[in-house]
Every structure is written in structure tokens, then in C-alpha cells.
Amino acid sequence: MKRLVASAMTIAFLVVSGFVQDVRCQKEMAASNETLQVSLPIKEGSVRFAIIGDTGSGTDKQQQIADMMVRYKKAFPFEFVLMMGDNLYGGESAKDYDKKFESVYKVLLDAKLKFYATLGNHDDANQRLYENFNMNGKEYYSFKKGHAIFFALNSNYMDKRQVDWFEDELSKNNSEWKICFFHHPPYSSGKAHGPDKQLREVVEPIFVKHGVNVVFSGHEHFYERLKPQKGIYYFISGAGGKLRAGDVGVSQVSAKSFDRDMHFMLIEIVDDKMHFQVISRTGKTIDSGTLIQQRKKNGVAAQ
């Protein structure tokens, strides 16, 4: 009898604990809806965008991230979204595209917001043909927005053909801001995956040679801002649909990390400054700041 009573009490405790945590989360989200705070300047003529990574789970929490993005868009009218890969987990049927992308981001898609995708290790290459990912049939591509150019790379297969294309595109472009995004992080403090050193050996010399300013990646299911490496800013944003709680390890290259909840990023480029704000699922700001453009137009490092 005592064991039965103890078991019943344990079950009751777990149920109540889960209920309390759920209520606490709902209260945090309700409070954040009333007090959204944008730290970005929202200047006329700026380049404004959002970043999400490893999104394609189709879970309620992914939907909550999307809902929070919609709320923040009213306060900070970002113009497009970069996707860091792993866009669809566990299947790529029409139902998967609907459940894990179209239904989740319906409000943003209905507002004609463009999503620019890159391929993760869980993605089929045929995603490049999906209209809403704006890859135009290519596994790697570039596009311009204002005084910034964006390069979407396929870090699954960094073969010579892609490297040659990338170098050629960079060498003939004189945009003030050169931004790359792809799935696997060249630098990371993650315990489950860690940095992709082989990829870094290939792409980092190209970044340095041609003046790439900022690199965004996913794969790790947390947020991390790295200390500048060889004059380049690196970010990891891989918790838009999944979370690997407690996965950030101790690292000398880490400037800021967050692995307790899912998140998305907001970015605004104004002249020679890039402002960023990182938002949790409940609407809290977990990181923010301003980065200075590291190189002048003549290629000399800025002081």
C-alpha cells in the first residue's frame, strides 16, 4: 500500500510540475506579446532580415517560433528570411512541405515574404526545386539586397565546382557587405557536433582573401556568437525547430551562447554597421549588439 501511495504521489508531482512549467511558459509568452522590445534602429533604406535554422520539425514549438516572428515583424518589418538548412526532417512528401513549412509560416508567406534556403544534411537536393525556398533549382546561389550580397552554399558537398564558382562570384563583386550562409559551422562550441574543421580548411581562406564579413550557419541546435576569427564574424542559429539543451561546451572562441530554448535572429544592416537581435521562443532578447564593417572599400582593414 505504501508503495502504491508513493507511486501515486510521484506521478501527481510530475504531472503538476509539467503543468506548472507549461503555465509558466504560457505566461512568459503572453507577457512578451505585450512588451516586445526591438533594439534595432529600423532606418530607412537599411537591409532588414530574419534568420532561422534547423526548422523542419513541424512541432508546436516550431509554430511558436513562427508566431513570435510574426509579432516581431509588426515592430521590425524585416524583408526576407534566411534558412540555415535541415528544412524538413523525416520525409519530403507534399504533406511534409505543408506541415513543416507552409502551414507553420503561412502568415509570413501570405504577406509575400521570401525565404531563402540552404541545404542541410537532413535535406534532399530536390528541395532546390521548391518554389518557396527561392533556390531557383540551384544547390548554391547568390542574391543582392541593397549594399549587401548573400551567398547560399551547400556545405554537404563543397566540391571543386562549387568552390570555383564561389571564388569567381566573390572576386567580381564589390558589395560593401559580403554575407555567407550554409548549414555546417566552421566554428562551434557544440559538444554533439562541434566545428566542421574540414569545411573550414576549404572556405576560410576564400573568406579571408575576398573580404567576407559575416557567416551564418546552423546544424547545432542552439545559438552561438563566436569571437571574430581572422576578421570574420560567425554566428550559429540552429534552434528554429529543434533544441539540444545544454549542448554548448566551454570554448575560447565563444562570445555568447544560448541552449535553453529555441530562437530566431533579426538583422539590420545600416551603412557600415550590422545590428543583430536574437529572440527566444517566449519573446525574450537573449543577445543583441552592433558589428562594425571590418574592411574599407579598398580592402584595408578598418581601424
Residue, then its C-alpha position, 0 to 999 in steps of 0.5 A: m500500500k505504501r508503495l502504491v501511495a508513493s507511486a501515486m504521489t510521484i506521478a501527481f508531482l510530475v504531472v503538476s510540475g509539467f503543468v506548472q512549467d507549461v503555465r509558466c511558459q504560457k505566461e512568459m509568452a503572453a507577457s512578451n506579446e505585450t512588451l516586445q522590445v526591438s533594439l534595432p534602429i529600423k532606418e530607412g533604406s537599411v537591409r532588414f532580415a530574419i534568420i532561422g535554422d534547423t526548422g523542419s520539425g513541424t512541432d508546436k514549438q516550431q509554430q511558436i517560433a513562427d508566431m513570435m516572428v510574426r509579432y516581431k515583424k509588426a515592430f521590425p518589418f524585416e524583408f526576407v528570411l534566411m534558412m540555415g538548412d535541415n528544412l524538413y526532417g523525416g520525409e519530403s512528401a507534399k504533406d511534409y512541405d505543408k506541415k513543416f513549412e507552409s502551414v507553420y509560416k503561412v502568415l509570413l508567406d501570405a504577406k509575400l515574404k521570401f525565404y531563402a534556403t540552404l541545404g542541410n544534411h537532413d535535406d534532399a537536393n530536390q528541395r532546390l526545386y521548391e518554389n518557396f525556398n527561392m533556390n531557383g533549382k540551384e544547390y548554391y546561389s547568390f542574391k543582392k539586397g541593397h549594399a549587401i550580397f548573400f551567398a547560399l552554399n551547400s556545405n554537404y558537398m563543397d566540391k571543386r565546382q562549387v568552390d570555383w564558382f564561389e571564388d569567381e562570384l566573390s572576386k567580381n563583386n564589390s558589395e560593401w557587405k559580403i554575407c555567407f550562409f550554409h548549414h555546417p559551422p566552421y566554428s562551434s562550441g557544440k559538444a554533439h557536433g562541434p566545428d566542421k574543421q574540414l569545411r573550414e580548411v576549404v572556405e576560410p581562406i576564400f573568406v579571408k582573401h575576398g573580404v567576407n564579413v559575416v557567416f551564418s550557419g546552423h546544424e547545432h541546435f542552439y545559438e552561438r556568437l563566436k569571437p571574430q576569427k581572422g576578421i570574420y564574424y560567425f554566428i550559429s542559429g540552429a534552434g528554429g525547430k529543434l533544441r539540444a539543451g545544454d549542448v554548448g561546451v566551454s570554448q575560447v572562441s565563444a562570445k555568447s551562447f544560448d541552449r535553453d530554448m529555441h530562437f530566431m535572429l533579426i538583422e539590420i544592416v545600416d551603412d557600415k554597421m550590422h545590428f543583430q537581435v536574437i529572440s527566444r521562443t517566449g519573446k525574450t532578447i537573449d543577445s543583441g549588439t552592433l558589428i562594425q564593417q571590418r574592411k574599407k572599400n579598398g580592402v584595408a582593414a578598418q581601424 
